[in-house]
Amino acid sequence: MTLRGRTYFIEPPFFVMATQNSYEHEGVFPITESQLDRFLVKIKVDYGSEDSELNTLNLPHRGVIPDMISDVSPVLGEHALLIAQEAVDQVHVPEHVARAVVQVVRATRVTDEAEIGASPRASRHLLTAAKARAAAQGRVTVEPEDVVLLAPYVLEHRIRTGIRSPDEVVRNAVDSVFGS
């Protein structure tokens, strides 16, 4: 990591998670396309159901602040996370699947529906996400369905559009490669 011209070495595993509240913009500036392209996935979290919102009223609080930090426990330790990363690296990618990843990403760049399509880095990220899904399901090979399922999460935040929405551009790109 580099901060103010000085490089700091950080031991693995190190990663960044960020949150975005699209309704609060005062004092917050949008990040550039090149910075946004460095995020592996974007997951949209909508409001829960009425029942889930009702259940939040029963959660422990101290005034208006949730008091549940003591209930948080790690799912994986540092060592297990490194082992999981190794497992993902070992997942096989058939050439036809790798080629399909590149074709989907390139399709977001050649369409008139997008002002800016997904970059070559997006191909790498889409393939990595597909390998992680395969590994999480106990498989040693990436399948086309992994790419189809993960494409929206990996690609939509990398695309700038005019007329169509990013999800339509991704859906059309996936359909052009894999069919409807």
BANUKOL-979993 format. One record per residue: residue number from 1; y, x, z of N, C-alpha, C, O, CB in turn. Coordinates in Angstrom, 3 decimals. Glycine has a CB too. Example, Ala and Ser with C-alpha at 12.3 -4.5 7.8 and 13.67 -1.06 7.14 Angstrom:
<atoms>
  nr       ny       nx       nz      cay      cax      caz       cy       cx       cz       oy       ox       oz      cby      cbx      cbz
   1   -5.690   13.190    7.800   -4.500   12.300    7.800   -3.300   13.200    7.800   -3.319   14.236    8.465   -4.473   11.308    9.046
   2   -2.250   12.850    7.080   -1.060   13.670    7.140    0.030   12.900    7.870    1.138   13.409    8.039   -0.598   14.084    5.725
</atoms>
This chain:
<atoms>
  nr       ny       nx       nz      cay      cax      caz       cy       cx       cz       oy       ox       oz      cby      cbx      cbz
   1   -1.164    0.851    0.000    0.000    0.000    0.000    1.229    0.898    0.000    1.263    1.917    0.690   -0.003   -0.969    1.218
   2    2.229    0.517   -0.772    3.476    1.268   -0.822    4.594    0.393   -0.304    4.754   -0.756   -0.716    3.781    1.759   -2.254
   3    5.358    0.957    0.602    6.488    0.247    1.188    7.676    1.194    1.218    7.624    2.260    1.832    6.152   -0.283    2.620
   4    8.746    0.789    0.547    9.968    1.594    0.485    9.686    3.033    0.048   10.214    3.991    0.613   10.661    1.595    1.843
   5    8.842    3.151   -0.972    8.564    4.458   -1.543    7.543    5.297   -0.787    7.233    6.413   -1.203    9.813    5.209   -1.635
   6    7.027    4.788    0.295    6.035    5.527    1.064    4.683    4.843    0.940    4.584    3.623    1.072    6.456    5.640    2.547
   7    3.629    5.641    0.683    2.287    5.099    0.511    1.531    5.141    1.834    1.510    6.161    2.521    1.520    5.880   -0.573
   8    0.917    4.023    2.174    0.095    3.904    3.368   -1.330    3.608    2.926   -1.550    2.728    2.094    0.636    2.792    4.328
   9   -2.288    4.325    3.467   -3.684    4.090    3.132   -4.275    3.138    4.157   -4.176    3.362    5.363   -4.484    5.421    3.081
  10   -4.887    2.081    3.665   -5.439    1.041    4.524   -6.943    1.022    4.313   -7.422    0.982    3.180   -4.802   -0.359    4.222
  11   -7.667    1.049    5.392   -9.128    1.046    5.314   -9.631   -0.311    4.826   -9.089   -1.352    5.197   -9.747    1.385    6.687
  12  -10.669   -0.290    3.993  -11.270   -1.566    3.598  -12.040   -2.173    4.763  -12.468   -1.429    5.646  -12.201   -1.376    2.383
  13  -12.230   -3.443    4.807  -11.747   -4.418    3.848  -10.308   -4.808    4.142   -9.954   -5.061    5.294  -12.636   -5.648    3.852
  14   -9.496   -4.857    3.133   -8.104   -5.272    3.266   -7.803   -6.244    2.147   -8.081   -5.952    0.984   -7.130   -4.052    3.231
  15   -7.249   -7.377    2.471   -6.839   -8.333    1.457   -5.684   -9.148    1.992   -5.416   -9.161    3.193   -8.011   -9.245    1.041
  16   -5.012   -9.818    1.097   -3.836  -10.607    1.457   -4.111  -12.067    1.129   -4.604  -12.396    0.051   -2.562  -10.100    0.713
  17   -3.788  -12.922    2.069   -3.813  -14.362    1.829   -2.375  -14.840    1.999   -1.658  -14.379    2.887   -4.813  -15.120    2.815
  18   -1.970  -15.753    1.155   -0.607  -16.266    1.238   -0.646  -17.780    1.180   -1.553  -18.371    0.594    0.280  -15.695    0.103
  19    0.344  -18.396    1.791    0.468  -19.847    1.721    1.781  -20.189    1.033    2.733  -19.410    1.049    0.395  -20.491    3.139
  20    1.808  -21.347    0.442    3.008  -21.801   -0.247    3.199  -23.267    0.058    2.291  -24.074   -0.146    2.917  -21.556   -1.779
  21    4.376  -23.617    0.545    4.734  -25.015    0.719    5.758  -25.311   -0.357    6.899  -24.856   -0.282    5.289  -25.321    2.172
  22    5.354  -26.064   -1.345    6.211  -26.294   -2.507    7.434  -27.155   -2.210    8.265  -27.370   -3.092    5.413  -26.936   -3.593
  23    7.552  -27.645   -0.993    8.688  -28.501   -0.667    9.801  -27.779    0.064   10.887  -28.334    0.230    8.230  -29.649    0.155
  24    9.561  -26.570    0.498   10.587  -25.811    1.220   10.970  -24.594    0.405   10.218  -23.622    0.331   10.090  -25.389    2.628
  25   12.154  -24.650   -0.213   12.567  -23.565   -1.085   13.766  -22.789   -0.555   14.049  -21.702   -1.060   12.883  -24.106   -2.438
  26   14.475  -23.300    0.436   15.680  -22.645    0.912   15.330  -21.271    1.484   14.507  -21.151    2.391   16.390  -23.515    1.973
  27   15.966  -20.248    0.938   15.730  -18.888    1.407   14.449  -18.267    0.885   14.102  -17.146    1.257   15.706  -18.873    2.886
  28   13.740  -18.992    0.020   12.485  -18.501   -0.539   12.669  -18.383   -2.048   13.174  -19.299   -2.698   11.280  -19.449   -0.179
  29   12.257  -17.259   -2.590   12.400  -17.042   -4.016   11.028  -17.016   -4.664   10.087  -16.459   -4.099   13.162  -15.738   -4.300
  30   10.903  -17.612   -5.840    9.602  -17.587   -6.514    9.230  -16.153   -6.878   10.094  -15.337   -7.197    9.622  -18.477   -7.781
  31    7.940  -15.860   -6.826    7.517  -14.522   -7.205    7.351  -14.469   -8.719    7.151  -15.494   -9.370    6.198  -14.128   -6.485
  32    7.434  -13.280   -9.263    7.368  -13.115  -10.716    5.953  -13.363  -11.221    4.992  -13.360  -10.452    7.836  -11.710  -11.123
  33    5.846  -13.577  -12.524    4.539  -13.791  -13.138    3.614  -12.600  -12.892    2.424  -12.782  -12.637    4.691  -14.040  -14.642
  34    4.158  -11.379  -12.969    3.308  -10.198  -12.774    2.801  -10.105  -11.340    1.690   -9.627  -11.112    4.077   -8.925  -13.136
  35    3.596  -10.556  -10.370    3.123  -10.567   -8.981    2.103  -11.676   -8.769    1.086  -11.468   -8.108    4.303  -10.741   -8.008
  36    2.365  -12.837   -9.321    1.461  -13.971   -9.186    0.107  -13.667   -9.822   -0.926  -14.153   -9.363    2.077  -15.221   -9.821
  37    0.120  -12.867  -10.871   -1.097  -12.492  -11.584   -2.042  -11.653  -10.715   -3.220  -11.516  -11.045   -0.740  -11.724  -12.849
  38   -1.550  -11.102   -9.634   -2.377  -10.261   -8.774   -3.208  -11.069   -7.776   -4.108  -10.526   -7.137   -1.503   -9.282   -8.027
  39   -2.910  -12.365   -7.641   -3.693  -13.216   -6.753   -4.951  -13.669   -7.473   -4.879  -14.181   -8.589   -2.867  -14.435   -6.276
  40   -6.100  -13.483   -6.843   -7.375  -13.829   -7.465   -7.474  -15.315   -7.758   -7.788  -15.701   -8.884   -8.526  -13.403   -6.575
  41   -7.211  -16.157   -6.766   -7.318  -17.605   -6.948   -6.158  -18.313   -6.268   -5.497  -17.771   -5.382   -8.656  -18.125   -6.397
  42   -5.937  -19.531   -6.709   -4.992  -20.418   -6.045   -5.743  -21.707   -5.757   -6.314  -22.317   -6.662   -3.699  -20.674   -6.922
  43   -5.742  -22.111   -4.516   -6.444  -23.320   -4.105   -5.408  -24.314   -3.597   -4.660  -24.030   -2.662   -7.522  -23.014   -3.009
  44   -5.377  -25.471   -4.222   -4.452  -26.526   -3.804   -5.086  -27.308   -2.676   -6.239  -27.728   -2.777   -4.085  -27.464   -4.988
  45   -4.351  -27.503   -1.616   -4.840  -28.277   -0.484   -3.944  -29.501   -0.346   -2.766  -29.391   -0.006   -4.856  -27.424    0.837
  46   -4.517  -30.660   -0.614   -3.769  -31.904   -0.509   -3.859  -32.443    0.917   -4.600  -31.922    1.752   -4.298  -32.947   -1.522
  47   -3.094  -33.490    1.172   -3.184  -34.165    2.454   -4.578  -34.750    2.622   -5.214  -35.152    1.647   -2.110  -35.266    2.573
  48   -5.047  -34.796    3.858   -6.342  -35.393    4.138   -6.264  -36.905    4.115   -5.211  -37.493    3.869   -6.864  -34.919    5.478
  49   -7.402  -37.516    4.377   -7.470  -38.979    4.408   -6.752  -39.495    5.658   -6.386  -38.726    6.546   -8.953  -39.469    4.383
  50   -6.567  -40.780    5.700   -5.935  -41.399    6.873   -6.760  -41.127    8.126   -6.201  -40.850    9.187   -5.768  -42.923    6.664
  51   -8.089  -41.205    8.011   -8.955  -40.944    9.165   -8.850  -39.498    9.638   -8.815  -39.242   10.842  -10.404  -41.268    8.821
  52   -8.798  -38.553    8.704   -8.686  -37.156    9.133   -7.336  -36.897    9.791   -7.243  -36.118   10.739   -8.880  -36.209    7.939
  53   -6.303  -37.543    9.292   -4.987  -37.401    9.915   -4.987  -38.023   11.312   -4.377  -37.487   12.238   -3.898  -38.056    9.037
  54   -5.670  -39.148   11.454   -5.798  -39.780   12.757   -6.549  -38.866   13.728   -6.187  -38.772   14.901   -6.516  -41.129   12.627
  55   -7.597  -38.194   13.235   -8.371  -37.267   14.079   -7.542  -36.084   14.555   -7.802  -35.538   15.627   -9.583  -36.758   13.321
  56   -6.544  -35.680   13.768   -5.706  -34.554   14.215   -4.912  -34.903   15.464   -4.505  -34.017   16.216   -4.749  -34.130   13.102
  57   -4.694  -36.185   15.682   -3.962  -36.589   16.890   -4.741  -36.290   18.161   -4.155  -36.216   19.241   -3.634  -38.070   16.833
  58   -6.059  -36.117   18.046   -6.884  -35.825   19.216   -7.118  -34.335   19.440   -7.782  -33.952   20.403   -8.205  -36.517   19.081
  59   -6.577  -33.489   18.561   -6.750  -32.049   18.726   -5.884  -31.544   19.876   -4.804  -32.080   20.127   -6.399  -31.304   17.421
  60   -6.357  -30.514   20.574   -5.562  -29.998   21.692   -4.230  -29.411   21.215   -4.171  -28.689   20.219   -6.356  -28.933   22.456
  61   -3.171  -29.737   21.945   -1.827  -29.253   21.626   -1.109  -28.836   22.891   -1.421  -29.289   23.992   -1.017  -30.327   20.885
  62   -0.173  -27.990   22.707    0.797  -27.634   23.755    2.134  -28.076   23.205    2.756  -27.341   22.438    0.781  -26.065   24.122
  63    2.584  -29.242   23.572    3.791  -29.803   22.980    3.478  -30.175   21.541    2.603  -31.002   21.284    4.988  -28.801   23.059
  64    4.191  -29.566   20.603    3.945  -29.863   19.191    3.168  -28.745   18.491    2.900  -28.839   17.294    5.267  -30.097   18.472
  65    2.807  -27.701   19.214    2.111  -26.553   18.623    0.610  -26.665   18.890    0.198  -26.856   20.034    2.668  -25.215   19.193
  66   -0.214  -26.548   17.838   -1.666  -26.602   18.052   -2.120  -25.513   19.019   -1.642  -24.380   18.967   -2.411  -26.460   16.714
  67   -3.039  -25.869   19.889   -3.550  -24.927   20.884   -5.039  -24.729   20.636   -5.869  -25.042   21.489   -3.287  -25.437   22.343
  68   -5.372  -24.201   19.449   -6.779  -24.073   19.096   -7.146  -22.644   18.717   -8.256  -22.413   18.237   -7.114  -25.009   17.957
  69   -6.263  -21.689   18.913   -6.548  -20.327   18.481   -7.800  -19.779   19.158   -8.511  -18.960   18.576   -5.357  -19.423   18.774
  70   -8.074  -20.221   20.372   -9.276  -19.737   21.058  -10.553  -20.297   20.432  -11.639  -19.772   20.675   -9.221  -20.108   22.537
  71  -10.433  -21.356   19.630  -11.594  -21.935   18.955  -11.934  -21.219   17.651  -12.977  -21.488   17.055  -11.349  -23.399   18.678
  72  -11.069  -20.314   17.202  -11.288  -19.608   15.942  -12.211  -18.427   16.194  -11.979  -17.617   17.091   -9.942  -19.135   15.320
  73  -13.259  -18.346   15.389  -14.168  -17.202   15.493  -14.523  -16.738   14.088  -14.615  -17.553   13.170  -15.458  -17.570   16.302
  74  -14.722  -15.444   13.912  -15.007  -14.916   12.576  -16.348  -15.403   12.048  -17.311  -15.553   12.799  -14.985  -13.397   12.596
  75  -16.392  -15.645   10.752  -17.627  -16.027   10.081  -18.396  -14.762    9.705  -19.620  -14.712    9.821  -17.335  -16.900    8.822
  76  -17.673  -13.749    9.257  -18.246  -12.454    8.898  -17.487  -11.355    9.615  -16.265  -11.420    9.745  -18.211  -12.232    7.367
  77  -18.188  -10.374   10.067  -17.532   -9.202   10.623  -17.131   -8.259    9.504  -17.468   -8.483    8.342  -18.447   -8.488   11.630
  78  -16.413   -7.208    9.854  -15.928   -6.244    8.868  -17.082   -5.638    8.066  -16.997   -5.534    6.843  -15.133   -5.134    9.561
  79  -18.139   -5.247    8.738  -19.283   -4.622    8.065  -19.967   -5.614    7.121  -20.330   -5.260    5.999  -20.294   -4.092    9.103
  80  -20.139   -6.838    7.573  -20.796   -7.857    6.742  -19.974   -8.166    5.495  -20.538   -8.430    4.433  -21.022   -9.143    7.551
  81  -18.667   -8.137    5.613  -17.805   -8.383    4.459  -17.976   -7.275    3.417  -18.027   -7.550    2.218  -16.329   -8.484    4.898
  82  -18.064   -6.036    3.872  -18.283   -4.921    2.950  -19.642   -5.038    2.258  -19.770   -4.716    1.077  -18.185   -3.581    3.700
  83  -20.651   -5.498    2.991  -21.977   -5.708    2.404  -21.918   -6.830    1.368  -22.537   -6.733    0.309  -23.019   -6.042    3.507
  84  -21.180   -7.884    1.672  -21.024   -8.993    0.727  -20.329   -8.517   -0.550  -20.701   -8.929   -1.648  -20.224  -10.148    1.373
  85  -19.329   -7.658   -0.410  -18.650   -7.117   -1.587  -19.623   -6.308   -2.438  -19.588   -6.387   -3.666  -17.453   -6.243   -1.168
  86  -20.482   -5.539   -1.798  -21.500   -4.770   -2.527  -22.452   -5.703   -3.274  -22.837   -5.430   -4.411  -22.294   -3.867   -1.556
  87  -22.826   -6.799   -2.630  -23.726   -7.765   -3.260  -23.076   -8.357   -4.516  -23.744   -8.539   -5.534  -24.100   -8.891   -2.263
  88  -21.800   -8.652   -4.444  -21.086   -9.189   -5.605  -21.077   -8.157   -6.734  -21.263   -8.504   -7.900  -19.634   -9.587   -5.222
  89  -20.860   -6.897   -6.383  -20.846   -5.838   -7.401  -22.189   -5.705   -8.114  -22.235   -5.248   -9.257  -20.474   -4.508   -6.764
  90  -23.272   -6.094   -7.462  -24.612   -5.952   -8.040  -25.024   -7.120   -8.929  -26.058   -7.051   -9.593  -25.618   -5.796   -6.941
  91  -24.233   -8.188   -8.955  -24.574   -9.360   -9.765  -24.465   -9.009  -11.249  -23.479   -8.418  -11.689  -23.648  -10.562   -9.419
  92  -25.486   -9.380  -12.003  -25.546   -9.090  -13.439  -24.727  -10.112  -14.221  -24.713  -11.300  -13.896  -27.009   -9.085  -13.935
  93  -24.047   -9.629  -15.256  -23.277  -10.506  -16.131  -23.821  -10.363  -17.553  -23.635   -9.322  -18.184  -21.747  -10.166  -16.072
  94  -24.491  -11.404  -18.063  -24.957  -11.355  -19.453  -23.765  -11.209  -20.409  -22.670  -11.700  -20.133  -25.775  -12.630  -19.799
  95  -23.995  -10.539  -21.517  -22.898  -10.304  -22.460  -22.272  -11.595  -22.955  -21.055  -11.660  -23.125  -23.392   -9.500  -23.640
  96  -23.083  -12.634  -23.191  -22.505  -13.889  -23.693  -21.584  -14.538  -22.663  -20.636  -15.232  -23.033  -23.619  -14.867  -24.079
  97  -21.849  -14.322  -21.382  -20.968  -14.870  -20.346  -19.684  -14.051  -20.271  -18.596  -14.616  -20.164  -21.679  -14.888  -18.966
  98  -19.798  -12.733  -20.326  -18.603  -11.883  -20.316  -17.715  -12.199  -21.513  -16.493  -12.284  -21.389  -18.995  -10.391  -20.323
  99  -18.339  -12.370  -22.666  -17.585  -12.701  -23.875  -16.894  -14.062  -23.712  -15.753  -14.227  -24.142  -18.520  -12.713  -25.116
 100  -17.565  -15.022  -23.104  -16.979  -16.347  -22.883  -15.773  -16.265  -21.942  -14.779  -16.962  -22.147  -18.036  -17.310  -22.307
 101  -15.856  -15.422  -20.917  -14.723  -15.234  -20.004  -13.505  -14.769  -20.794  -12.415  -15.323  -20.648  -15.071  -14.210  -18.885
 102  -13.691  -13.761  -21.619  -12.584  -13.232  -22.415  -12.061  -14.292  -23.373  -10.849  -14.411  -23.554  -13.025  -11.982  -23.196
 103  -12.941  -15.055  -23.981  -12.518  -16.086  -24.930  -11.706  -17.189  -24.243  -10.718  -17.669  -24.798  -13.739  -16.693  -25.623
 104  -12.123  -17.589  -23.036  -11.375  -18.619  -22.304   -9.974  -18.107  -21.974   -8.988  -18.812  -22.190  -12.123  -19.027  -21.002
 105   -9.886  -16.907  -21.461   -8.583  -16.356  -21.082   -7.705  -16.183  -22.317   -6.526  -16.535  -22.293   -8.753  -15.004  -20.351
 106   -8.261  -15.651  -23.379   -7.481  -15.473  -24.607   -7.019  -16.818  -25.162   -5.928  -16.909  -25.726   -8.307  -14.721  -25.664
 107   -7.833  -17.859  -25.012   -7.459  -19.191  -25.511   -6.199  -19.705  -24.823   -5.458  -20.492  -25.413   -8.611  -20.186  -25.300
 108   -5.942  -19.279  -23.590   -4.708  -19.706  -22.903   -3.484  -19.008  -23.480   -2.356  -19.460  -23.281   -4.805  -19.421  -21.395
 109   -3.703  -17.908  -24.195   -2.579  -17.149  -24.757   -2.256  -17.543  -26.198   -1.126  -17.355  -26.647   -2.882  -15.668  -24.699
 110   -3.213  -18.077  -26.912   -2.987  -18.369  -28.335   -2.615  -19.824  -28.591   -2.394  -20.209  -29.739   -4.222  -18.022  -29.133
 111   -2.543  -20.618  -27.565   -2.217  -22.029  -27.735   -0.703  -22.243  -27.714    0.033  -21.501  -27.064   -2.889  -22.870  -26.638
 112   -0.265  -23.246  -28.421    1.148  -23.626  -28.397    1.497  -24.378  -27.114    2.671  -24.625  -26.836    1.488  -24.487  -29.620
 113    0.480  -24.742  -26.336    0.691  -25.510  -25.108    1.240  -24.654  -23.970    1.745  -25.192  -22.984   -0.609  -26.154  -24.674
 114    1.150  -23.328  -24.091    1.583  -22.442  -23.008    2.662  -21.484  -23.488    2.573  -20.921  -24.579    0.392  -21.655  -22.449
 115    3.685  -21.308  -22.653    4.709  -20.306  -22.932    4.167  -18.919  -22.605    4.384  -17.959  -23.345    5.999  -20.593  -22.122
 116    3.462  -18.835  -21.487    2.813  -17.586  -21.061    1.373  -17.926  -20.708    1.121  -18.795  -19.873    3.564  -16.916  -19.833
 117    0.434  -17.243  -21.342   -0.979  -17.448  -21.047   -1.465  -16.451  -20.012   -0.701  -15.613  -19.532   -1.813  -17.334  -22.318
 118   -2.724  -16.547  -19.677   -3.320  -15.661  -18.671   -3.471  -14.246  -19.244   -3.715  -14.069  -20.437   -4.701  -16.211  -18.203
 119   -3.325  -13.264  -18.385   -3.355  -11.857  -18.782   -4.788  -11.319  -18.813   -5.717  -11.991  -18.367   -2.499  -11.017  -17.826
 120   -4.960  -10.105  -19.343   -6.288   -9.480  -19.276   -6.793   -9.316  -17.833   -8.001   -9.330  -17.599   -6.250   -8.116  -19.962
 121   -5.883   -9.161  -16.874   -6.298   -9.088  -15.473   -6.990  -10.385  -15.056   -7.895  -10.366  -14.221   -5.082   -8.809  -14.558
 122   -6.572  -11.502  -15.630   -7.187  -12.787  -15.316   -8.656  -12.803  -15.714   -9.480  -13.414  -15.033   -6.440  -13.920  -16.018
 123   -8.990  -12.128  -16.824  -10.402  -12.037  -17.229  -11.206  -11.342  -16.147  -12.296  -11.791  -15.791  -10.549  -11.281  -18.575
 124  -10.679  -10.264  -15.631  -11.355   -9.506  -14.580  -11.530  -10.368  -13.331  -12.597  -10.383  -12.718  -10.565   -8.225  -14.242
 125  -10.480  -11.075  -12.968  -10.539  -11.908  -11.768  -11.495  -13.087  -11.944  -12.220  -13.443  -11.016   -9.146  -12.418  -11.414
 126  -11.497  -13.686  -13.124  -12.409  -14.804  -13.368  -13.851  -14.326  -13.295  -14.700  -15.013  -12.728  -12.127  -15.453  -14.739
 127  -14.136  -13.177  -13.852  -15.491  -12.649  -13.795  -15.891  -12.296  -12.361  -17.024  -12.555  -11.954  -15.616  -11.420  -14.693
 128  -14.982  -11.715  -11.604  -15.270  -11.379  -10.205  -15.560  -12.635   -9.394  -16.500  -12.661   -8.600  -14.094  -10.607   -9.580
 129  -14.758  -13.674   -9.590  -14.980  -14.936   -8.874  -16.333  -15.533   -9.254  -17.049  -16.041   -8.391  -13.845  -15.943   -9.180
 130  -16.686  -15.476  -10.535  -17.973  -16.009  -10.988  -19.126  -15.221  -10.370  -20.138  -15.805   -9.981  -18.063  -15.971  -12.529
 131  -18.981  -13.903  -10.279  -20.018  -13.081   -9.654  -20.150  -13.429   -8.170  -21.260  -13.489   -7.642  -19.698  -11.576   -9.828
 132  -19.026  -13.657   -7.503  -19.060  -14.014   -6.078  -19.744  -15.358   -5.876  -20.498  -15.530   -4.918  -17.636  -14.055   -5.495
 133  -19.493  -16.307   -6.761  -20.152  -17.619   -6.651  -21.652  -17.468   -6.836  -22.436  -18.055   -6.090  -19.584  -18.613   -7.693
 134  -22.049  -16.694   -7.815  -23.481  -16.480   -8.050  -24.121  -15.837   -6.819  -25.180  -16.276   -6.371  -23.708  -15.591   -9.306
 135  -23.493  -14.819   -6.280  -24.037  -14.136   -5.097  -24.106  -15.090   -3.907  -25.089  -15.081   -3.166  -23.178  -12.903   -4.739
 136  -23.085  -15.903   -3.720  -23.060  -16.848   -2.596  -24.173  -17.875   -2.712  -24.639  -18.408   -1.705  -21.707  -17.557   -2.524
 137  -24.598  -18.151   -3.934  -25.688  -19.101   -4.150  -27.050  -18.409   -4.233  -28.056  -19.037   -4.561  -25.438  -19.896   -5.421
 138  -27.067  -17.113   -3.933  -28.326  -16.384   -3.911  -28.844  -16.004   -5.286  -30.018  -15.662   -5.433  -29.350  -17.191   -3.215
 139  -27.983  -16.059   -6.296  -28.403  -15.695   -7.641  -27.991  -14.272   -7.962  -27.021  -13.766   -7.397  -27.816  -16.659   -8.668
 140  -28.704  -13.627   -8.849  -28.406  -12.237   -9.228  -27.768  -12.162  -10.608  -27.495  -11.069  -11.104  -29.683  -11.390   -9.200
 141  -27.528  -13.315  -11.234  -26.941  -13.360  -12.567  -25.883  -14.456  -12.637  -26.078  -15.556  -12.119  -28.031  -13.591  -13.634
 142  -24.768  -14.145  -13.278  -23.717  -15.139  -13.488  -24.164  -16.098  -14.583  -24.750  -15.688  -15.585  -22.363  -14.459  -13.861
 143  -23.882  -17.374  -14.378  -24.197  -18.402  -15.364  -22.894  -18.994  -15.898  -21.872  -18.938  -15.214  -25.100  -19.513  -14.746
 144  -22.909  -19.552  -17.091  -21.696  -20.151  -17.648  -21.036  -21.173  -16.720  -19.809  -21.269  -16.678  -22.019  -20.809  -18.960
 145  -21.838  -21.933  -15.979  -21.262  -22.950  -15.081  -20.362  -22.326  -14.017  -19.427  -22.976  -13.549  -22.378  -23.750  -14.402
 146  -20.629  -21.073  -13.626  -19.764  -20.384  -12.663  -18.364  -20.206  -13.239  -17.364  -20.406  -12.549  -20.361  -19.012  -12.276
 147  -18.309  -19.833  -14.494  -17.030  -19.621  -15.176  -16.291  -20.944  -15.342  -15.095  -21.033  -15.066  -17.250  -18.956  -16.551
 148  -17.004  -21.967  -15.792  -16.400  -23.280  -16.005  -15.817  -23.823  -14.698  -14.694  -24.326  -14.677  -17.440  -24.265  -16.578
 149  -16.576  -23.719  -13.619  -16.132  -24.251  -12.331  -14.920  -23.503  -11.773  -14.022  -24.124  -11.204  -17.269  -24.191  -11.332
 150  -14.884  -22.192  -11.929  -13.839  -21.386  -11.291  -12.602  -21.160  -12.142  -11.565  -20.753  -11.619  -14.399  -20.072  -10.912
 151  -12.687  -21.413  -13.433  -11.543  -21.163  -14.319  -10.239  -21.808  -13.832   -9.207  -21.136  -13.847  -11.861  -21.671  -15.706
 152  -10.233  -23.060  -13.408   -8.958  -23.635  -12.952   -8.342  -22.897  -11.762   -7.125  -22.714  -11.713   -9.163  -25.083  -12.582
 153   -9.161  -22.474  -10.811   -8.654  -21.806   -9.612   -8.119  -20.408   -9.921   -7.191  -19.932   -9.267   -9.752  -21.716   -8.560
 154   -8.702  -19.768  -10.908   -8.318  -18.402  -11.249   -7.192  -18.365  -12.277   -6.384  -17.436  -12.267   -9.519  -17.639  -11.775
 155   -7.124  -19.348  -13.157   -6.195  -19.262  -14.286   -4.916  -20.076  -14.164   -3.874  -19.635  -14.649   -6.889  -19.682  -15.498
 156   -4.953  -21.238  -13.539   -3.790  -22.132  -13.588   -2.506  -21.501  -13.077   -1.444  -21.730  -13.656   -4.072  -23.364  -12.795
 157   -2.571  -20.715  -12.013   -1.336  -20.137  -11.464   -0.800  -18.988  -12.305    0.285  -18.476  -12.029   -1.574  -19.654  -10.051
 158   -1.535  -18.581  -13.313   -1.112  -17.495  -14.197   -0.463  -18.009  -15.474    0.001  -17.213  -16.290   -2.296  -16.620  -14.545
 159   -0.422  -19.301  -15.657    0.027  -19.895  -16.921    1.361  -20.609  -16.713    1.538  -21.353  -15.749   -1.037  -20.882  -17.476
 160    2.293  -20.370  -17.635    3.569  -21.085  -17.639    3.571  -21.985  -18.868    3.265  -21.552  -19.979    4.802  -20.092  -17.644
 161    3.920  -23.234  -18.645    3.850  -24.204  -19.735    5.181  -24.891  -19.944    6.079  -24.834  -19.105    2.772  -25.237  -19.460
 162    5.279  -25.540  -21.090    6.442  -26.351  -21.397    6.067  -27.810  -21.353    6.483  -28.539  -20.453    7.024  -25.985  -22.761
 163    5.282  -28.239  -22.323    4.937  -29.653  -22.458    3.725  -30.021  -21.611    3.783  -30.969  -20.828    4.669  -29.992  -23.916
 164    2.650  -29.295  -21.759    1.402  -29.574  -21.052    1.419  -28.934  -19.666    2.187  -28.006  -19.412    0.194  -29.064  -21.863
 165    0.577  -29.430  -18.782    0.435  -28.825  -17.459   -0.564  -27.670  -17.536   -1.413  -27.654  -18.426   -0.023  -29.881  -16.409
 166   -0.475  -26.706  -16.617   -1.427  -25.592  -16.634   -2.879  -26.042  -16.565   -3.741  -25.425  -17.192   -1.142  -24.662  -15.489
 167   -3.170  -27.105  -15.816   -4.561  -27.547  -15.735   -5.064  -28.064  -17.082   -6.240  -27.894  -17.402   -4.707  -28.633  -14.672
 168   -4.194  -28.693  -17.875   -4.596  -29.143  -19.212   -4.859  -27.949  -20.128   -5.806  -27.963  -20.914   -3.511  -30.053  -19.825
 169   -4.031  -26.929  -20.027   -4.217  -25.726  -20.845   -5.561  -25.077  -20.515   -6.305  -24.688  -21.415   -3.056  -24.717  -20.616
 170   -5.868  -24.962  -19.219   -7.140  -24.355  -18.813   -8.307  -25.225  -19.258   -9.295  -24.715  -19.786   -7.183  -24.145  -17.284
 171   -8.203  -26.520  -19.050   -9.279  -27.433  -19.457   -9.536  -27.317  -20.960  -10.688  -27.266  -21.391   -8.925  -28.896  -19.084
 172   -8.468  -27.277  -21.755   -8.617  -27.150  -23.206   -9.226  -25.802  -23.582  -10.040  -25.724  -24.502   -7.261  -27.324  -23.900
 173   -8.838  -24.743  -22.878   -9.388  -23.417  -23.153  -10.882  -23.384  -22.841  -11.675  -22.869  -23.628   -8.646  -22.341  -22.334
 174  -11.261  -23.938  -21.688  -12.683  -23.980  -21.297  -13.466  -24.818  -22.298  -14.548  -24.418  -22.727  -12.852  -24.557  -19.859
 175  -12.929  -25.980  -22.677  -13.609  -26.855  -23.640  -13.766  -26.174  -24.996  -14.779  -26.365  -25.668  -12.837  -28.169  -23.803
 176  -12.773  -25.379  -25.405  -12.848  -24.719  -26.708  -13.964  -23.670  -26.746  -14.491  -23.359  -27.813  -11.506  -24.065  -27.045
 177  -14.317  -23.129  -25.582  -15.368  -22.106  -25.523  -16.728  -22.710  -25.177  -17.740  -22.363  -25.786  -15.003  -21.034  -24.496
 178  -16.746  -23.608  -24.202  -18.011  -24.154  -23.715  -18.319  -25.551  -24.240  -19.426  -26.053  -24.045  -18.001  -24.182  -22.223
 179  -17.352  -26.187  -24.906  -17.536  -27.567  -25.353  -17.263  -28.521  -24.208  -17.191  -28.103  -23.052  -18.958  -27.783  -25.904
 180  -17.113  -29.779  -24.514  -16.768  -30.778  -23.486  -17.969  -31.113  -22.623  -17.863  -31.932  -21.710  -16.224  -32.056  -24.136
</atoms>
